[in-house]
Amino acid sequence: MRRNKLFAAQPYPVESAVKHLGANLRRARIRRRITIPQAAEKIGTGVRAVMDAEKGNAFTGIAVYASLLWLYDLLPAFEELANPLKDKHGIALADRNEPERARHSRGLDNDF
């Protein structure tokens, strides 16, 4: 059975970002005086999943992370991730591939 190389070792920036997210989720939970069992019950998962998310475990499902963000009223920031309107690099690449002029179609049209 082949394993995904990403499971063996994530790129350091990915690992660091997920651990940072986990620490932020833990801080948010503590500030709201919510226990781990309470958080797990409110999002409908097990205590272990919440603990793994707070540790920044990259194998914890994204639904657990998103649900915890929802529980702590932090989901709007998550919704802005990868927003195509804020993707400066992607926009620059798209602009570079835009045609310089519009071409008239040589096919038939329905303009009578």
Rosetta constraint file for C-alpha pairs under 8 A:
AtomPair CA 3 CA 7 HARMONIC 7.19 0.50
AtomPair CA 4 CA 8 HARMONIC 7.28 0.50
AtomPair CA 5 CA 9 HARMONIC 6.71 0.50
AtomPair CA 6 CA 10 HARMONIC 5.19 0.50
AtomPair CA 6 CA 11 HARMONIC 7.99 0.50
AtomPair CA 7 CA 59 HARMONIC 7.86 0.50
AtomPair CA 10 CA 14 HARMONIC 6.25 0.50
AtomPair CA 10 CA 15 HARMONIC 5.86 0.50
AtomPair CA 11 CA 15 HARMONIC 6.33 0.50
AtomPair CA 12 CA 16 HARMONIC 5.95 0.50
AtomPair CA 13 CA 17 HARMONIC 6.03 0.50
AtomPair CA 14 CA 18 HARMONIC 6.22 0.50
AtomPair CA 15 CA 19 HARMONIC 6.21 0.50
AtomPair CA 15 CA 56 HARMONIC 7.87 0.50
AtomPair CA 15 CA 58 HARMONIC 7.05 0.50
AtomPair CA 16 CA 20 HARMONIC 6.09 0.50
AtomPair CA 17 CA 21 HARMONIC 6.14 0.50
AtomPair CA 18 CA 22 HARMONIC 6.18 0.50
AtomPair CA 18 CA 56 HARMONIC 4.99 0.50
AtomPair CA 18 CA 57 HARMONIC 7.09 0.50
AtomPair CA 18 CA 58 HARMONIC 6.39 0.50
AtomPair CA 19 CA 23 HARMONIC 6.26 0.50
AtomPair CA 19 CA 54 HARMONIC 7.69 0.50
AtomPair CA 19 CA 55 HARMONIC 6.23 0.50
AtomPair CA 19 CA 56 HARMONIC 3.84 0.50
AtomPair CA 19 CA 57 HARMONIC 7.02 0.50
AtomPair CA 20 CA 24 HARMONIC 6.19 0.50
AtomPair CA 20 CA 56 HARMONIC 6.93 0.50
AtomPair CA 21 CA 25 HARMONIC 6.17 0.50
AtomPair CA 21 CA 54 HARMONIC 7.62 0.50
AtomPair CA 21 CA 56 HARMONIC 6.56 0.50
AtomPair CA 22 CA 26 HARMONIC 6.26 0.50
AtomPair CA 22 CA 53 HARMONIC 5.43 0.50
AtomPair CA 22 CA 54 HARMONIC 3.89 0.50
AtomPair CA 22 CA 55 HARMONIC 5.35 0.50
AtomPair CA 22 CA 56 HARMONIC 4.35 0.50
AtomPair CA 22 CA 57 HARMONIC 7.81 0.50
AtomPair CA 23 CA 27 HARMONIC 6.22 0.50
AtomPair CA 23 CA 54 HARMONIC 5.68 0.50
AtomPair CA 23 CA 55 HARMONIC 6.74 0.50
AtomPair CA 23 CA 56 HARMONIC 7.12 0.50
AtomPair CA 24 CA 28 HARMONIC 6.12 0.50
AtomPair CA 24 CA 54 HARMONIC 7.79 0.50
AtomPair CA 25 CA 29 HARMONIC 6.16 0.50
AtomPair CA 25 CA 53 HARMONIC 7.88 0.50
AtomPair CA 25 CA 54 HARMONIC 6.00 0.50
AtomPair CA 25 CA 68 HARMONIC 7.22 0.50
AtomPair CA 25 CA 69 HARMONIC 7.34 0.50
AtomPair CA 26 CA 30 HARMONIC 6.21 0.50
AtomPair CA 26 CA 54 HARMONIC 5.38 0.50
AtomPair CA 27 CA 31 HARMONIC 6.11 0.50
AtomPair CA 28 CA 32 HARMONIC 6.34 0.50
AtomPair CA 28 CA 72 HARMONIC 6.66 0.50
AtomPair CA 29 CA 33 HARMONIC 6.26 0.50
AtomPair CA 29 CA 34 HARMONIC 5.44 0.50
AtomPair CA 29 CA 35 HARMONIC 7.26 0.50
AtomPair CA 29 CA 39 HARMONIC 7.89 0.50
AtomPair CA 29 CA 72 HARMONIC 7.05 0.50
AtomPair CA 30 CA 34 HARMONIC 6.04 0.50
AtomPair CA 30 CA 35 HARMONIC 7.40 0.50
AtomPair CA 32 CA 72 HARMONIC 7.85 0.50
AtomPair CA 34 CA 38 HARMONIC 6.13 0.50
AtomPair CA 34 CA 39 HARMONIC 6.40 0.50
AtomPair CA 35 CA 39 HARMONIC 6.21 0.50
AtomPair CA 36 CA 40 HARMONIC 6.11 0.50
AtomPair CA 36 CA 47 HARMONIC 6.21 0.50
AtomPair CA 36 CA 50 HARMONIC 6.60 0.50
AtomPair CA 36 CA 51 HARMONIC 7.23 0.50
AtomPair CA 37 CA 41 HARMONIC 6.11 0.50
AtomPair CA 37 CA 46 HARMONIC 7.74 0.50
AtomPair CA 37 CA 47 HARMONIC 5.54 0.50
AtomPair CA 38 CA 42 HARMONIC 6.14 0.50
AtomPair CA 39 CA 43 HARMONIC 6.31 0.50
AtomPair CA 39 CA 47 HARMONIC 7.98 0.50
AtomPair CA 39 CA 50 HARMONIC 7.33 0.50
AtomPair CA 39 CA 68 HARMONIC 7.53 0.50
AtomPair CA 39 CA 71 HARMONIC 7.69 0.50
AtomPair CA 40 CA 44 HARMONIC 5.85 0.50
AtomPair CA 40 CA 45 HARMONIC 5.01 0.50
AtomPair CA 40 CA 46 HARMONIC 5.35 0.50
AtomPair CA 40 CA 47 HARMONIC 5.33 0.50
AtomPair CA 40 CA 49 HARMONIC 7.64 0.50
AtomPair CA 40 CA 50 HARMONIC 6.16 0.50
AtomPair CA 41 CA 45 HARMONIC 6.23 0.50
AtomPair CA 41 CA 46 HARMONIC 7.23 0.50
AtomPair CA 42 CA 71 HARMONIC 7.66 0.50
AtomPair CA 43 CA 64 HARMONIC 7.87 0.50
AtomPair CA 43 CA 67 HARMONIC 6.05 0.50
AtomPair CA 43 CA 68 HARMONIC 7.08 0.50
AtomPair CA 43 CA 71 HARMONIC 7.28 0.50
AtomPair CA 45 CA 49 HARMONIC 6.69 0.50
AtomPair CA 45 CA 50 HARMONIC 7.73 0.50
AtomPair CA 45 CA 64 HARMONIC 7.78 0.50
AtomPair CA 46 CA 50 HARMONIC 6.88 0.50
AtomPair CA 47 CA 51 HARMONIC 6.25 0.50
AtomPair CA 48 CA 52 HARMONIC 6.01 0.50
AtomPair CA 49 CA 53 HARMONIC 6.13 0.50
AtomPair CA 49 CA 60 HARMONIC 6.74 0.50
AtomPair CA 49 CA 64 HARMONIC 7.04 0.50
AtomPair CA 50 CA 54 HARMONIC 6.21 0.50
AtomPair CA 50 CA 64 HARMONIC 7.24 0.50
AtomPair CA 51 CA 55 HARMONIC 6.28 0.50
AtomPair CA 52 CA 56 HARMONIC 6.34 0.50
AtomPair CA 52 CA 57 HARMONIC 5.32 0.50
AtomPair CA 52 CA 60 HARMONIC 6.48 0.50
AtomPair CA 53 CA 57 HARMONIC 5.65 0.50
AtomPair CA 53 CA 58 HARMONIC 7.97 0.50
AtomPair CA 53 CA 60 HARMONIC 6.10 0.50
AtomPair CA 53 CA 64 HARMONIC 7.18 0.50
AtomPair CA 53 CA 65 HARMONIC 6.44 0.50
AtomPair CA 60 CA 64 HARMONIC 6.95 0.50
AtomPair CA 60 CA 65 HARMONIC 7.79 0.50
AtomPair CA 61 CA 65 HARMONIC 6.98 0.50
AtomPair CA 62 CA 66 HARMONIC 6.07 0.50
AtomPair CA 63 CA 67 HARMONIC 5.86 0.50
AtomPair CA 64 CA 68 HARMONIC 6.16 0.50
AtomPair CA 65 CA 69 HARMONIC 6.27 0.50
AtomPair CA 66 CA 70 HARMONIC 6.18 0.50
AtomPair CA 66 CA 75 HARMONIC 6.83 0.50
AtomPair CA 66 CA 78 HARMONIC 7.43 0.50
AtomPair CA 67 CA 71 HARMONIC 6.10 0.50
AtomPair CA 68 CA 72 HARMONIC 6.25 0.50
AtomPair CA 69 CA 73 HARMONIC 6.11 0.50
AtomPair CA 69 CA 74 HARMONIC 4.75 0.50
AtomPair CA 69 CA 75 HARMONIC 4.93 0.50
AtomPair CA 69 CA 78 HARMONIC 7.67 0.50
AtomPair CA 70 CA 74 HARMONIC 5.76 0.50
AtomPair CA 70 CA 75 HARMONIC 4.81 0.50
AtomPair CA 74 CA 78 HARMONIC 7.22 0.50
AtomPair CA 75 CA 79 HARMONIC 6.35 0.50
AtomPair CA 76 CA 80 HARMONIC 6.66 0.50
AtomPair CA 77 CA 81 HARMONIC 7.03 0.50
AtomPair CA 79 CA 83 HARMONIC 7.89 0.50
AtomPair CA 82 CA 86 HARMONIC 7.52 0.50
AtomPair CA 82 CA 87 HARMONIC 6.97 0.50
AtomPair CA 83 CA 87 HARMONIC 6.47 0.50
AtomPair CA 84 CA 90 HARMONIC 7.63 0.50
AtomPair CA 84 CA 91 HARMONIC 7.92 0.50
AtomPair CA 85 CA 91 HARMONIC 7.86 0.50
AtomPair CA 87 CA 91 HARMONIC 6.05 0.50
AtomPair CA 88 CA 92 HARMONIC 6.11 0.50
AtomPair CA 89 CA 93 HARMONIC 6.27 0.50
AtomPair CA 90 CA 94 HARMONIC 6.12 0.50
AtomPair CA 91 CA 95 HARMONIC 6.06 0.50
AtomPair CA 92 CA 96 HARMONIC 6.22 0.50
AtomPair CA 93 CA 97 HARMONIC 6.51 0.50
AtomPair CA 94 CA 98 HARMONIC 6.34 0.50
